[in-house]
């Protein structure tokens, strides 16, 4: 997603980077709960992904806290991940739409003289 963000100018870039950061929450929480240094684990995972090792994830059982998920025989159903991600995006979009509606409505308070 960081590479995708680099291709977009302006505010879109910030939105893509914020979305990418939000996805790191799962890895950070796993590393924290396992007792690892979450910042170091995330840095290791990010470095591995930049170097083309897209299957590296959090390893809660052995140090340094990250390993190849293929080598560890850890597999997830893509349909479950896709569904959870889709629902999370829809929830965030709904919150933003409601916020936009609230911000665009005028308050019901008394009007200023001359309006």
Steps between C-alpha positions, in 0.01 A plus 500: 500500500792736559607453139143569390493815715816624328313491168218727622541872558341711770251387760446157343858415593434576867180295501676198349785526752253528790317191372831311475588600856162381626568154357816479712281500811452122484871424478578754774239348733625146437860602569402689817294212633785257432736717704714610206620850419215593264693783335791269416270223376313742273829640370623147424177411321500823300865447398423144391202619294709770332756231412234289328420260783126560506426193713679624815275558798495500880634188669371492857702197608862573408729802495551736325122501456472473123534212256381369165141387541549245221793340681301499824201345317268782604222557250184710522188494292509793262120518492489565877764774476327658200164500677640649824689768308194584291281536811762718673524729196121527478478588871769768468335641188163515677652687794663749262173553311306561823769740617481683168121530529523632855766755403297624200172555691440834661440493871146550623590785732370857477589695189718808519320831431505589133514142369 
